[in-house]
Amino acid sequence: MGLGEGDYLVGAALTDGKYDVMLFSSEGKAVRFEEGDVRPMGRQATGVRGMRLGEGQRVVCMLAANHEQKGVLTATENGFGKRTPISEYPRHGRGGQGVISIQTSERNGKVVGAVLVDDNDEVMLISTGGVLIRTAVAQIREQGRSTQGVTLISLSEGEKLAGVERIEERDLGNGNGGNGGHSEPGAEAPPEDVPPEAPPPTVH
C-alpha cells in the first residue's frame, strides 16, 4: 500500500468479507467497523481513513474479529493491561475517534498492543530489556473498557513493555524433537532385509 511521509504499516489480516476491523490507538481508544466499509482497492492505493486521531496519537495495532466469543487483551507500556469481552466494543462507521479501550494514565502509560484471546490461550509479553513473560489468559480477569487494568508484567526501572502476542499451546510429544519418537509423517521404515552394517536408505 502507499504510505505518506512518517507513516508505517501496523497490521494486516486475511479476511473473507465478513470480519470486523478493530483499530487501537496509543491513547487507549478503539474503533470497530465492518470490513465491508472499506472498498476493495489496488495494492498501491493509500486506502481510506479507519480512525481519526488526535495530535500526537498513532494507531498501534489492528485486529480482525469474526465472532463475539473472543475477548480483547489490551496492554500498556508500563506493564498493565486487561481483558474485555469483544461484545463491549460497539460497531460504528469507520473514521471516528472510537471508544475507550483502556484508561491511559501516568500509571499505565500508552497502549502498546492488543490481541484477541479466549480462556484457553496464553500470551507472551516482552520488555525493552529483553525479559519474556508467558502467562495464561484465564489468569487475567475480565474488566470493562473504562478501567485501568492490572499488572501483567513487572518492569525494572527504565524498562517498558515492548509488545504482547497470543500463543497457542501445541502438543509437542515427549522427546526426539517433539514427535514422541515416531517417524515424520510420510517417512518409510528401512526394508527388513537390509544388513545391520548397511546404512538405512535415504528418505526423500
C-alpha positions as CSV (number, residue, x, y, z in Angstrom):
1,M,0.0,0.0,0.0
2,G,1.1,3.6,-0.5
3,L,2.3,5.3,2.7
4,G,2.6,9.0,3.4
5,E,5.7,10.6,5.0
6,G,6.2,9.4,8.5
7,D,3.5,6.7,8.2
8,Y,4.1,3.0,8.6
9,L,2.2,-0.3,8.5
10,V,1.0,-1.7,11.8
11,G,-1.0,-4.8,10.7
12,A,-2.5,-7.0,8.0
13,A,-5.0,-9.8,8.1
14,L,-6.6,-12.4,5.8
15,T,-10.4,-11.9,5.7
16,D,-13.4,-13.2,3.8
17,G,-15.6,-10.1,3.7
18,K,-17.5,-11.0,7.0
19,Y,-15.0,-9.7,9.6
20,D,-15.0,-6.7,11.8
21,V,-11.9,-4.5,11.8
22,M,-10.7,-3.1,15.1
23,L,-8.1,-0.3,15.3
24,F,-6.4,0.7,18.6
25,S,-4.7,4.0,19.3
26,S,-1.8,4.7,21.6
27,E,-4.1,6.8,23.8
28,G,-6.4,3.9,24.7
29,K,-9.2,4.4,22.1
30,A,-10.6,1.7,19.8
31,V,-12.8,1.8,16.7
32,R,-14.7,-1.2,15.4
33,F,-16.4,-1.4,12.0
34,E,-17.4,-3.9,9.4
35,E,-14.7,-4.6,6.8
36,G,-17.3,-4.0,4.1
37,D,-17.0,-0.3,4.9
38,V,-13.6,-0.4,3.2
39,R,-14.0,-0.8,-0.5
40,P,-11.5,-3.0,-2.5
41,M,-8.6,-1.1,-3.9
42,G,-5.4,-1.8,-5.8
43,R,-2.1,-2.6,-4.0
44,Q,-0.6,0.9,-4.4
45,A,-3.6,2.8,-3.1
46,T,-3.2,4.7,0.2
47,G,-6.6,3.5,1.5
48,V,-9.4,5.2,3.4
49,R,-9.5,6.6,6.9
50,G,-10.1,4.0,9.5
51,M,-9.7,6.0,12.7
52,R,-9.5,9.7,13.4
53,L,-6.5,10.5,15.6
54,G,-5.7,13.4,17.9
55,E,-2.4,15.3,17.8
56,G,0.4,13.0,18.8
57,Q,-1.7,9.9,18.7
58,R,-1.0,6.9,16.5
59,V,-2.6,3.5,15.7
60,V,-0.7,0.8,17.4
61,C,-2.4,-2.3,16.1
62,M,-5.2,-3.8,14.0
63,L,-7.4,-6.8,14.8
64,A,-9.8,-8.8,12.6
65,A,-12.6,-10.4,14.5
66,N,-15.3,-12.7,13.2
67,H,-17.4,-13.6,16.3
68,E,-18.3,-12.4,19.7
69,Q,-16.9,-15.2,21.8
70,K,-13.4,-13.7,21.9
71,G,-12.0,-11.2,24.3
72,V,-9.6,-8.3,23.7
73,L,-6.5,-8.2,25.8
74,T,-5.1,-4.7,25.8
75,A,-1.6,-3.9,27.2
76,T,0.2,-0.6,28.1
77,E,3.9,0.4,28.1
78,N,4.1,0.4,31.9
79,G,3.2,-3.3,32.1
80,F,-0.6,-3.0,32.8
81,G,-3.4,-4.5,30.9
82,K,-6.8,-6.1,31.0
83,R,-9.2,-8.4,29.2
84,T,-12.5,-7.2,27.9
85,P,-15.3,-9.1,26.1
86,I,-15.4,-8.0,22.4
87,S,-19.1,-7.5,22.8
88,E,-18.4,-4.4,24.8
89,Y,-16.9,-2.7,21.7
90,P,-19.8,-1.3,19.7
91,R,-19.7,-1.2,15.9
92,H,-19.6,2.2,14.4
93,G,-18.7,3.5,11.0
94,R,-15.0,3.9,10.2
95,G,-13.3,7.2,10.6
96,G,-14.4,8.1,14.1
97,Q,-12.3,8.6,17.2
98,G,-13.6,5.4,18.8
99,V,-14.4,4.4,22.3
100,I,-12.3,3.9,25.4
101,S,-10.5,0.5,25.3
102,I,-8.3,1.1,28.4
103,Q,-7.7,4.2,30.5
104,T,-4.2,5.6,29.8
105,S,-2.6,7.5,32.6
106,E,0.8,8.2,34.2
107,R,0.4,4.9,35.9
108,N,-0.4,2.9,32.7
109,G,1.5,4.8,30.0
110,K,0.4,4.5,26.4
111,V,-1.1,1.4,24.7
112,V,1.5,-0.8,23.0
113,G,-0.8,-3.6,21.7
114,A,-4.0,-5.6,21.8
115,V,-4.8,-9.2,20.9
116,L,-7.9,-11.4,20.5
117,V,-7.9,-14.1,23.2
118,D,-10.0,-16.7,24.9
119,D,-9.7,-18.7,28.2
120,N,-7.6,-21.4,26.5
121,D,-4.9,-19.1,25.2
122,E,-1.7,-17.9,26.6
123,V,0.1,-14.6,25.9
124,M,3.8,-13.7,25.7
125,L,4.9,-10.3,27.0
126,I,8.3,-8.9,26.2
127,S,10.0,-5.9,27.7
128,T,12.5,-3.5,26.1
129,G,15.1,-5.1,28.4
130,G,14.6,-8.5,26.8
131,V,12.5,-10.0,29.6
132,L,9.9,-12.5,28.5
133,I,6.8,-13.5,30.5
134,R,4.4,-16.2,29.4
135,T,1.0,-16.2,31.2
136,A,-2.4,-17.9,30.8
137,V,-5.2,-15.7,29.7
138,A,-7.5,-17.3,32.2
139,Q,-5.5,-15.8,35.0
140,I,-6.3,-12.2,33.8
141,R,-9.7,-11.3,35.0
142,E,-12.2,-9.6,32.6
143,Q,-12.9,-5.9,33.2
144,G,-14.9,-3.2,31.5
145,R,-13.5,-0.9,28.9
146,S,-13.2,2.2,31.1
147,T,-10.8,0.7,33.7
148,Q,-7.0,0.8,34.0
149,G,-6.4,-2.9,34.3
150,V,-4.0,-4.9,36.4
151,T,-0.2,-5.6,36.3
152,L,0.7,-8.0,33.5
153,I,4.5,-7.8,33.9
154,S,6.8,-6.3,36.5
155,L,9.3,-4.0,34.8
156,S,12.7,-2.8,36.0
157,E,13.4,1.0,36.2
158,G,13.7,2.4,32.7
159,E,12.1,-0.6,31.0
160,K,8.9,-0.5,29.0
161,L,6.6,-3.2,27.7
162,A,7.5,-3.6,24.0
163,G,4.8,-6.0,22.8
164,V,2.2,-8.7,23.5
165,E,1.4,-11.7,21.4
166,R,-1.1,-14.6,21.7
167,I,0.4,-18.0,21.6
168,E,-1.3,-21.4,21.1
169,E,-0.3,-24.4,23.1
170,R,0.7,-27.3,20.9
171,D,1.3,-31.0,21.8
172,L,5.0,-31.5,21.1
173,G,5.1,-35.1,22.3
174,N,7.6,-36.5,24.7
175,G,11.0,-36.3,23.1
176,N,13.0,-36.7,19.9
177,G,12.4,-33.3,18.5
178,G,8.8,-33.1,19.7
179,N,7.5,-36.1,17.7
180,G,7.3,-38.6,20.5
181,G,9.9,-40.8,19.0
182,H,7.9,-41.5,15.9
183,S,8.9,-41.1,12.3
184,E,7.9,-38.0,10.4
185,P,4.6,-38.3,8.5
186,G,5.2,-39.9,5.2
187,A,8.6,-41.4,6.2
188,E,9.1,-45.1,5.4
189,A,10.8,-47.7,7.7
190,P,14.0,-49.3,6.3
191,P,13.4,-52.6,4.5
192,E,13.8,-55.7,6.8
193,D,16.4,-57.3,4.5
194,V,19.0,-54.5,4.9
195,P,22.0,-55.9,6.7
196,P,22.8,-54.4,10.1
197,E,26.0,-52.9,8.9
198,A,24.4,-51.1,5.9
199,P,23.2,-47.6,6.4
200,P,19.4,-47.1,6.1
201,P,18.1,-45.9,2.7
202,T,17.7,-42.1,2.3
203,V,14.1,-41.0,2.5
204,H,13.1,-38.0,0.3
